[in-house]
């Protein structure tokens, strides 16, 4: 299956393209410049593969949580490819992709995205299975959820923190949980951050989106929506 996967959920822009036998990848710690470089990067990968947009069987993006603008960019490009050419569209949870590569970990996996305002977007996984819904939570609540999961399992399993912002979450959780229980994914150090298009590529066929009007799943209102909600009618 020929699949294009776009991870635009975080500052690390990550793109993967596969023809079913070979794969091509692009990554850049792009900050807020995704929209400036993403189409050139997609065109470059298509050119390297010898494919054109119309040759794709599927295009996939992250459905959230993550950057409001980044997620919209991913959805816009994927829909722009899928609708004209009749290509299948897939949308996969960002945290699912972050946890995917650590599904063999013998314990809990906690992917993390800094949600600002003293909170993280996170969820708990074990062996690739979700133990919780996506959360927009402060560190104390995350620590409680980890402890609750250990209580249900009747033992304190080792906890692996992964994802683009695992390192700061690790430092903050050390105030609430014993450090001997926690492990920081080595690939999450600041100088080797990466995206998750490879995982998106693998998970996309299981997450086909049938609703052409689908949109990113935000678990927090935007600042503009919050401010609008504070205003009272004149």
C-alpha positions in Angstrom: 0.0 0.0 0.0 1.3 3.5 -0.9 0.9 5.7 2.1 1.9 9.3 2.9 2.0 10.1 6.7 2.3 13.6 8.0 3.1 14.3 11.7 2.5 18.0 12.2 1.3 17.8 15.9 4.5 19.2 17.5 7.4 21.5 16.5 9.2 18.4 15.0 7.7 18.1 11.5 7.9 14.5 10.4 6.9 13.0 7.1 7.0 9.3 5.9 6.2 7.9 2.5 6.0 4.2 1.7 5.3 2.3 -1.5 4.8 -1.0 0.4 8.3 -2.1 -0.1 10.5 0.9 0.5 10.1 4.0 2.6 11.4 7.6 2.6 11.5 10.0 5.5 11.9 13.7 6.2 12.2 15.4 9.6 12.9 19.0 10.7 12.6 20.7 14.1 10.6 23.3 12.4 9.0 25.2 15.2 6.1 27.1 13.8 7.3 26.9 10.2 5.5 23.7 9.2 3.3 25.5 6.6 6.4 27.0 4.9 8.2 23.8 4.3 5.8 20.9 4.4 4.7 20.9 0.7 8.3 21.2 -0.6 9.2 18.2 1.7 6.3 16.2 0.4 7.1 16.9 -3.2 10.8 16.0 -2.5 9.8 12.6 -1.1 7.3 11.9 -3.9 10.0 12.8 -6.4 12.6 10.5 -4.8 10.1 7.6 -4.7 9.0 8.1 -8.4 5.4 8.5 -7.3 2.8 11.3 -7.8 0.1 12.3 -5.4 -2.5 10.5 -7.5 -0.6 7.2 -7.1 -1.2 7.2 -3.3 -3.6 4.7 -1.7 -3.8 6.6 1.6 -2.8 9.8 3.3 -2.6 10.0 7.1 -2.2 12.7 9.7 -2.3 13.1 13.5 -5.7 13.7 14.9 -4.5 15.2 18.2 -3.7 16.2 20.8 -1.1 18.7 19.8 -0.5 22.1 18.3 -3.8 23.7 17.2 -2.2 25.2 14.0 -0.1 22.1 13.3 -3.0 19.7 13.4 -5.0 21.9 11.1 -2.1 22.0 8.6 -2.0 18.2 8.6 -5.7 17.8 8.1 -5.8 20.4 5.4 -3.1 18.8 3.3 -4.3 15.2 3.8 -7.9 16.3 2.7 -6.5 18.2 -0.2 -4.8 15.0 -1.4 -7.6 12.6 -0.6 -10.7 14.3 -1.8 -9.7 15.1 -5.4 -8.1 11.7 -6.1 -10.4 9.4 -4.0 -7.5 8.4 -1.7 -8.3 6.9 1.7 -7.7 9.2 4.6 -6.5 8.1 8.0 -6.2 10.0 11.3 -4.4 8.5 14.3 -4.1 9.8 17.8 -0.8 11.6 18.5 -0.2 9.9 21.8 -0.9 6.4 20.2 1.9 7.1 17.7 4.3 8.2 20.5 3.6 5.0 22.5 3.7 2.7 19.5 7.4 2.2 19.2 7.6 1.4 22.9 4.8 -1.2 22.9 7.3 -4.0 24.0 8.2 -2.1 27.2 7.5 -4.2 30.3 5.4 -1.7 32.2 3.5 1.5 31.7 4.3 3.9 28.8 3.5 7.6 29.3 3.9 9.8 26.1 4.1 13.5 26.8 3.4 16.8 25.0 3.9 20.1 26.8 0.4 21.6 26.8 1.7 24.8 28.4 -0.2 26.4 31.4 1.6 23.9 33.8 0.0 20.9 32.0 0.8 18.0 29.6 -1.2 16.2 27.0 -0.7 12.5 28.0 -2.2 9.1 28.4 -1.2 5.7 29.8 -0.4 2.7 27.7 0.8 -0.8 28.4 1.9 -3.3 25.7 0.3 -1.0 23.1 -3.1 -1.0 24.9 -4.6 2.1 26.3 -5.0 2.3 30.1 -6.5 5.8 30.0 -8.1 8.4 27.8 -6.1 11.4 26.5 -5.6 13.9 29.3 -4.8 17.6 29.6 -3.4 17.3 33.1 -1.1 18.8 35.6 1.8 16.8 37.0 0.1 15.8 40.3 -2.9 14.4 38.4 -0.6 12.4 36.1 1.3 11.0 39.1 -2.1 9.9 40.6 -3.1 8.2 37.3 0.2 6.3 37.2 -0.3 5.2 40.9 -3.9 4.2 40.1 -2.8 2.0 37.2 -0.2 0.3 39.5 -2.9 -0.3 42.1 -5.2 -2.0 39.6 -2.3 -4.2 38.4 -1.5 -5.0 42.0 2.2 -4.2 41.5 4.3 -1.1 40.7 5.5 -1.6 37.1 8.3 0.4 35.7 7.2 3.6 34.0 8.7 4.8 30.7 8.3 8.4 29.8 8.4 9.1 26.0 7.3 11.6 23.5 8.7 15.1 22.5 8.4 16.5 26.1 9.1 13.5 28.2 12.3 15.0 29.7 10.6 18.0 31.5 7.7 15.7 32.6 10.2 13.3 34.1 11.8 16.1 36.1 8.5 17.3 37.4 7.2 13.8 38.2 10.3 13.2 40.4 8.5 15.3 43.1 5.7 12.8 43.3 7.0 9.3 42.3 10.1 7.4 43.2 12.8 7.9 40.5 13.7 4.2 40.6 10.2 3.5 39.1 10.6 6.0 36.3 12.7 5.7 33.1 13.3 8.4 30.5 13.3 7.2 26.9 16.8 7.9 25.7 15.5 9.2 22.3 13.7 12.0 24.1 16.7 14.1 25.1 16.5 17.6 23.9 19.4 17.2 21.4 17.8 14.3 19.6 14.1 15.1 19.4 12.2 13.4 16.6 8.8 13.1 15.1 6.5 10.1 14.8 5.6 9.7 11.1 7.1 6.2 11.1 4.6 5.1 13.7 1.8 6.9 11.9 2.7 5.0 8.8 2.3 1.7 10.6 -0.9 2.6 12.4 -2.7 4.4 9.6 -4.3 1.3 7.8 -6.1 0.5 11.1 -7.5 4.1 11.4 -9.3 4.9 8.2 -11.4 8.0 8.5 -14.8 7.6 6.8 -16.2 11.1 7.6 -15.1 13.6 5.0 -16.0 16.4 7.4 -13.7 15.1 10.2 -11.5 17.5 12.1 -8.7 17.4 14.6 -9.7 16.3 18.1 -8.8 19.1 20.6 -9.0 18.2 24.2 -8.5 21.9 25.2 -10.2 25.0 23.9 -8.0 27.4 22.0 -7.0 30.7 23.7 -9.4 32.6 21.5 -12.2 30.3 22.5 -11.4 30.7 26.1 -11.3 34.4 25.8 -14.6 34.5 23.9 -16.2 32.4 26.7 -15.1 35.0 29.3 -16.9 37.8 27.5 -20.5 38.7 28.5 -23.0 40.1 26.0 -23.3 43.9 26.1 
